[in-house]
Amino acid sequence: SIMALYETDYNISEITIKKEVDNVSRIYVDNLVMDIHDEFLSKLKTKNKFNLKLFLNNENIDIDQFEYISQGLVFKKYDDKVLISFGGLLMSLNGHYKELEKLEILSGVFVGIN
């Protein structure tokens, strides 16, 4: 199986949700801010935690292994933060992660959630 650049579990109980636009909410949890479709968010809320994995686009990943997958581009990168756009839906990862140093502006990525 292909190693994710970044992988972690998040506790559902720690999520803060802010309504953004029709059918989309922004979730805040630990080091993650992410826009997510409300339909999938309602599924997430039935769990105790969710697992998020970030891959480079050129990895040959099996997308069927995820409940939710999105393809996007890195559009900003700082020492301690990466910003990714998924066709207008945004994601931000904060923190110093050696693995994320491989990401560059316009790196294509997949995010998968289970």
N, CA and C atoms as a LAMMPS dump frame, in Angstrom:
ITEM: TIMESTEP
0
ITEM: NUMBER OF ATOMS
342
ITEM: BOX BOUNDS ff ff ff
-5.0000000000000000e+02 5.0000000000000000e+02
-5.0000000000000000e+02 5.0000000000000000e+02
-5.0000000000000000e+02 5.0000000000000000e+02
ITEM: ATOMS id mol type element x y z
1 1 1 N 0.836 -1.196 0
2 1 2 C 0 0 0
3 1 3 C 0.876 1.252 0
4 2 1 N 0.394 2.283 -0.629
5 2 2 C 1.166 3.516 -0.812
6 2 3 C 1.114 4.354 0.46
7 3 1 N 2.264 4.867 0.848
8 3 2 C 2.339 5.695 2.046
9 3 3 C 1.781 7.086 1.758
10 4 1 N 0.954 7.559 2.662
11 4 2 C 0.433 8.918 2.554
12 4 3 C 1.521 9.909 2.973
13 5 1 N 1.509 11.095 2.37
14 5 2 C 2.419 12.165 2.809
15 5 3 C 2.079 12.588 4.23
16 6 1 N 0.798 12.565 4.533
17 6 2 C 0.316 12.983 5.843
18 6 3 C -0.87 12.108 6.175
19 7 1 N -0.941 11.648 7.416
20 7 2 C -2.093 10.859 7.858
21 7 3 C -2.3 11.085 9.334
22 8 1 N -3.551 11.285 9.714
23 8 2 C -3.868 11.393 11.136
24 8 3 C -5.347 11.125 11.364
25 9 1 N -5.663 10.849 12.615
26 9 2 C -7.054 10.681 13.044
27 9 3 C -7.495 11.949 13.762
28 10 1 N -8.739 12.325 13.537
29 10 2 C -9.328 13.481 14.211
30 10 3 C -10.567 13.029 14.969
31 11 1 N -10.765 13.592 16.158
32 11 2 C -11.947 13.276 16.953
33 11 3 C -13.119 14.135 16.515
34 12 1 N -14.229 13.484 16.234
35 12 2 C -15.427 14.19 15.783
36 12 3 C -15.909 15.158 16.865
37 13 1 N -15.776 14.776 18.123
38 13 2 C -16.274 15.615 19.221
39 13 3 C -15.552 16.955 19.302
40 14 1 N -14.366 17.064 18.676
41 14 2 C -13.582 18.29 18.751
42 14 3 C -13.8 19.216 17.551
43 15 1 N -14.677 18.81 16.637
44 15 2 C -14.916 19.608 15.429
45 15 3 C -15.793 20.821 15.736
46 16 1 N -15.398 21.967 15.194
47 16 2 C -16.258 23.146 15.152
48 16 3 C -16.698 23.296 13.702
49 17 1 N -17.991 23.571 13.507
50 17 2 C -18.536 23.658 12.149
51 17 3 C -19.074 25.063 11.901
52 18 1 N -18.707 25.619 10.761
53 18 2 C -19.223 26.928 10.349
54 18 3 C -19.832 26.776 8.958
55 19 1 N -21.082 27.16 8.816
56 19 2 C -21.754 27.07 7.518
57 19 3 C -21.135 28.074 6.557
58 20 1 N -20.75 27.623 5.374
59 20 2 C -20.125 28.503 4.382
60 20 3 C -21.124 28.924 3.323
61 21 1 N -21.495 28.012 2.472
62 21 2 C -22.449 28.275 1.39
63 21 3 C -23.383 27.083 1.312
64 22 1 N -24.336 27.127 0.389
65 22 2 C -25.244 25.991 0.22
66 22 3 C -24.457 24.694 0.079
67 23 1 N -24.811 23.716 0.846
68 23 2 C -24.26 22.361 0.771
69 23 3 C -22.811 22.226 1.229
70 24 1 N -22.205 23.284 1.736
71 24 2 C -20.804 23.215 2.169
72 24 3 C -20.645 23.842 3.553
73 25 1 N -19.889 23.155 4.409
74 25 2 C -19.533 23.696 5.722
75 25 3 C -18.024 23.658 5.866
76 26 1 N -17.508 24.517 6.735
77 26 2 C -16.077 24.53 7.034
78 26 3 C -15.892 23.92 8.414
79 27 1 N -15.027 22.898 8.48
80 27 2 C -14.769 22.272 9.776
81 27 3 C -13.401 22.718 10.29
82 28 1 N -13.331 22.852 11.603
83 28 2 C -12.096 23.233 12.299
84 28 3 C -11.845 22.156 13.351
85 29 1 N -10.68 21.507 13.267
86 29 2 C -10.324 20.511 14.274
87 29 3 C -8.808 20.388 14.321
88 30 1 N -8.252 20.535 15.503
89 30 2 C -6.796 20.475 15.696
90 30 3 C -6.087 21.384 14.694
91 31 1 N -5.251 20.79 13.84
92 31 2 C -4.434 21.54 12.88
93 31 3 C -5.079 21.636 11.501
94 32 1 N -6.34 21.233 11.384
95 32 2 C -7.02 21.131 10.092
96 32 3 C -8.188 22.102 9.995
97 33 1 N -8.246 22.806 8.872
98 33 2 C -9.449 23.562 8.495
99 33 3 C -9.813 23.037 7.113
100 34 1 N -11.078 22.643 6.915
101 34 2 C -11.435 22.021 5.638
102 34 3 C -12.891 22.286 5.292
103 35 1 N -13.117 22.692 4.045
104 35 2 C -14.481 22.794 3.522
105 35 3 C -14.923 21.398 3.108
106 36 1 N -16.141 21.052 3.485
107 36 2 C -16.613 19.696 3.201
108 36 3 C -18.1 19.736 2.867
109 37 1 N -18.516 18.871 1.972
110 37 2 C -19.919 18.807 1.583
111 37 3 C -20.771 18.353 2.765
112 38 1 N -21.901 19.015 2.954
113 38 2 C -22.767 18.718 4.092
114 38 3 C -23.244 17.267 4.106
115 39 1 N -23.484 16.715 2.929
116 39 2 C -23.959 15.326 2.865
117 39 3 C -22.938 14.379 3.499
118 40 1 N -21.659 14.585 3.181
119 40 2 C -20.629 13.738 3.784
120 40 3 C -20.415 14.098 5.246
121 41 1 N -20.512 15.369 5.584
122 41 2 C -20.346 15.797 6.97
123 41 3 C -21.367 15.119 7.873
124 42 1 N -22.595 14.962 7.398
125 42 2 C -23.608 14.291 8.213
126 42 3 C -23.24 12.832 8.461
127 43 1 N -22.566 12.184 7.503
128 43 2 C -22.072 10.81 7.722
129 43 3 C -20.949 10.802 8.753
130 44 1 N -20.056 11.788 8.64
131 44 2 C -18.941 11.868 9.589
132 44 3 C -19.43 12.005 11.021
133 45 1 N -20.485 12.784 11.202
134 45 2 C -20.979 13.06 12.55
135 45 3 C -21.478 11.811 13.26
136 46 1 N -21.709 10.733 12.52
137 46 2 C -22.184 9.5 13.155
138 46 3 C -21.027 8.685 13.738
139 47 1 N -19.796 9.127 13.52
140 47 2 C -18.614 8.403 13.996
141 47 3 C -17.998 9.108 15.207
142 48 1 N -17.04 8.424 15.828
143 48 2 C -16.27 9.034 16.92
144 48 3 C -15.066 9.781 16.39
145 49 1 N -14.511 9.267 15.286
146 49 2 C -13.318 9.896 14.715
147 49 3 C -13.283 9.629 13.223
148 50 1 N -12.433 10.361 12.518
149 50 2 C -12.212 10.074 11.11
150 50 3 C -10.724 10.123 10.828
151 51 1 N -10.319 9.41 9.781
152 51 2 C -8.923 9.334 9.374
153 51 3 C -8.774 10.102 8.07
154 52 1 N -7.77 10.99 8.022
155 52 2 C -7.509 11.782 6.83
156 52 3 C -6.121 11.435 6.303
157 53 1 N -6.034 11.198 5.004
158 53 2 C -4.752 10.915 4.35
159 53 3 C -4.567 11.87 3.182
160 54 1 N -3.326 12.326 3.021
161 54 2 C -2.974 13.226 1.934
162 54 3 C -1.902 12.56 1.082
163 55 1 N -2.162 12.484 -0.223
164 55 2 C -1.246 11.845 -1.173
165 55 3 C -0.888 12.824 -2.28
166 56 1 N 0.282 12.629 -2.87
167 56 2 C 0.588 13.333 -4.106
168 56 3 C -0.269 12.76 -5.221
169 57 1 N -0.648 13.588 -6.164
170 57 2 C -1.509 13.203 -7.284
171 57 3 C -0.955 12.062 -8.12
172 58 1 N 0.373 11.991 -8.216
173 58 2 C 0.946 10.996 -9.126
174 58 3 C 1.035 9.61 -8.494
175 59 1 N 0.572 9.462 -7.246
176 59 2 C 0.545 8.138 -6.633
177 59 3 C -0.627 7.352 -7.21
178 60 1 N -0.412 6.086 -7.377
179 60 2 C -1.46 5.225 -7.932
180 60 3 C -2.303 4.673 -6.784
181 61 1 N -3.172 5.521 -6.225
182 61 2 C -3.934 5.099 -5.053
183 61 3 C -5.263 4.474 -5.468
184 62 1 N -5.749 3.597 -4.623
185 62 2 C -7.041 2.96 -4.839
186 62 3 C -8.109 3.848 -4.201
187 63 1 N -8.778 4.645 -5.029
188 63 2 C -9.726 5.611 -4.471
189 63 3 C -10.937 4.926 -3.828
190 64 1 N -11.184 3.668 -4.163
191 64 2 C -12.33 2.962 -3.589
192 64 3 C -12.144 2.664 -2.106
193 65 1 N -10.932 2.832 -1.594
194 65 2 C -10.696 2.548 -0.172
195 65 3 C -11.197 3.675 0.736
196 66 1 N -11.644 4.802 0.137
197 66 2 C -12.057 5.954 0.929
198 66 3 C -13.552 6.209 0.799
199 67 1 N -14.135 6.731 1.872
200 67 2 C -15.534 7.148 1.832
201 67 3 C -15.665 8.486 1.105
202 68 1 N -14.618 9.317 1.202
203 68 2 C -14.636 10.652 0.612
204 68 3 C -13.255 10.901 0.042
205 69 1 N -13.202 11.334 -1.203
206 69 2 C -11.904 11.659 -1.801
207 69 3 C -12.053 12.926 -2.626
208 70 1 N -11.022 13.737 -2.599
209 70 2 C -11.057 14.983 -3.347
210 70 3 C -9.677 15.236 -3.933
211 71 1 N -9.659 15.818 -5.108
212 71 2 C -8.412 16.104 -5.812
213 71 3 C -8.231 17.619 -5.85
214 72 1 N -7.008 18.077 -5.541
215 72 2 C -6.798 19.508 -5.506
216 72 3 C -5.375 19.918 -5.81
217 73 1 N -5.112 21.212 -5.63
218 73 2 C -3.793 21.8 -5.886
219 73 3 C -3.348 22.636 -4.688
220 74 1 N -2.073 22.516 -4.352
221 74 2 C -1.482 23.394 -3.346
222 74 3 C -1.407 24.79 -3.952
223 75 1 N -1.956 25.801 -3.257
224 75 2 C -1.875 27.152 -3.807
225 75 3 C -1.078 28.111 -2.932
226 76 1 N -0.826 27.746 -1.687
227 76 2 C 0.078 28.539 -0.845
228 76 3 C 0.798 27.597 0.096
229 77 1 N 2.049 27.957 0.403
230 77 2 C 2.829 27.132 1.321
231 77 3 C 3.692 28.046 2.181
232 78 1 N 3.608 27.81 3.474
233 78 2 C 4.4 28.557 4.44
234 78 3 C 5.241 27.548 5.225
235 79 1 N 6.098 28.043 6.112
236 79 2 C 6.916 27.129 6.923
237 79 3 C 6.057 26.172 7.736
238 80 1 N 4.91 26.665 8.199
239 80 2 C 4.098 25.855 9.108
240 80 3 C 2.656 25.688 8.643
241 81 1 N 2.41 25.908 7.345
242 81 2 C 1.038 25.787 6.845
243 81 3 C 1.035 25.509 5.351
244 82 1 N 0.102 24.638 4.928
245 82 2 C -0.118 24.354 3.508
246 82 3 C -1.58 24.636 3.21
247 83 1 N -1.845 25.384 2.143
248 83 2 C -3.214 25.678 1.717
249 83 3 C -3.482 24.982 0.39
250 84 1 N -4.596 24.259 0.334
251 84 2 C -4.949 23.46 -0.837
252 84 3 C -6.361 23.834 -1.274
253 85 1 N -6.553 23.943 -2.593
254 85 2 C -7.869 24.214 -3.147
255 85 3 C -8.365 22.991 -3.907
256 86 1 N -9.59 22.614 -3.605
257 86 2 C -10.257 21.508 -4.301
258 86 3 C -11.398 22.122 -5.102
259 87 1 N -11.055 22.731 -6.224
260 87 2 C -12.08 23.369 -7.053
261 87 3 C -12.865 24.428 -6.31
262 88 1 N -12.202 25.153 -5.43
263 88 2 C -12.88 26.203 -4.667
264 88 3 C -13.126 25.83 -3.218
265 89 1 N -13.225 24.538 -2.92
266 89 2 C -13.297 24.116 -1.521
267 89 3 C -11.873 24.148 -0.977
268 90 1 N -11.692 24.715 0.199
269 90 2 C -10.352 24.952 0.716
270 90 3 C -9.998 24.041 1.876
271 91 1 N -8.698 23.793 2.018
272 91 2 C -8.179 23.024 3.138
273 91 3 C -6.878 23.652 3.579
274 92 1 N -6.672 23.702 4.879
275 92 2 C -5.439 24.219 5.449
276 92 3 C -4.934 23.228 6.488
277 93 1 N -3.667 22.871 6.383
278 93 2 C -3.002 22.028 7.383
279 93 3 C -1.926 22.868 8.05
280 94 1 N -1.982 22.962 9.357
281 94 2 C -0.998 23.731 10.112
282 94 3 C -0.035 22.797 10.818
283 95 1 N 1.205 23.201 10.913
284 95 2 C 2.192 22.431 11.657
285 95 3 C 3.418 22.152 10.822
286 96 1 N 4.472 21.752 11.504
287 96 2 C 5.726 21.41 10.834
288 96 3 C 5.74 19.902 10.605
289 97 1 N 5.587 19.491 9.378
290 97 2 C 5.598 18.071 9.037
291 97 3 C 6.626 17.856 7.951
292 98 1 N 7.637 17.07 8.265
293 98 2 C 8.712 16.813 7.312
294 98 3 C 8.149 16.315 5.976
295 99 1 N 7.127 15.472 6.061
296 99 2 C 6.535 14.88 4.863
297 99 3 C 5.952 15.94 3.93
298 100 1 N 5.423 17.015 4.507
299 100 2 C 4.775 18.042 3.691
300 100 3 C 5.77 18.934 2.968
301 101 1 N 7.056 18.805 3.317
302 101 2 C 8.081 19.577 2.61
303 101 3 C 8.144 19.192 1.132
304 102 1 N 7.657 18.009 0.791
305 102 2 C 7.654 17.565 -0.611
306 102 3 C 6.641 18.337 -1.448
307 103 1 N 5.682 18.959 -0.797
308 103 2 C 4.659 19.705 -1.523
309 103 3 C 5.205 21.044 -1.983
310 104 1 N 4.857 21.409 -3.198
311 104 2 C 5.236 22.702 -3.755
312 104 3 C 3.983 23.384 -4.261
313 105 1 N 4.094 24.683 -4.554
314 105 2 C 2.962 25.394 -5.161
315 105 3 C 2.586 24.65 -6.454
316 106 1 N 1.3 24.426 -6.625
317 106 2 C 0.713 23.693 -7.765
318 106 3 C 0.961 22.198 -7.731
319 107 1 N 1.491 21.67 -6.621
320 107 2 C 1.516 20.203 -6.467
321 107 3 C 0.08 19.708 -6.483
322 108 1 N -0.182 18.66 -7.248
323 108 2 C -1.494 18.048 -7.245
324 108 3 C -1.572 17.039 -6.115
325 109 1 N -2.704 17.031 -5.401
326 109 2 C -2.863 16.134 -4.259
327 109 3 C -4.242 15.486 -4.271
328 110 1 N -4.328 14.366 -3.567
329 110 2 C -5.588 13.726 -3.227
330 110 3 C -5.713 13.77 -1.717
331 111 1 N -6.918 14.012 -1.227
332 111 2 C -7.217 13.835 0.189
333 111 3 C -8.285 12.772 0.272
334 112 1 N -8.037 11.774 1.099
335 112 2 C -9.015 10.712 1.32
336 112 3 C -9.406 10.668 2.777
337 113 1 N -10.692 10.446 3.029
338 113 2 C -11.2 10.387 4.4
339 113 3 C -11.975 9.093 4.609
340 114 1 N -11.732 8.488 5.756
341 114 2 C -12.514 7.328 6.207
342 114 3 C -12.95 7.563 7.634
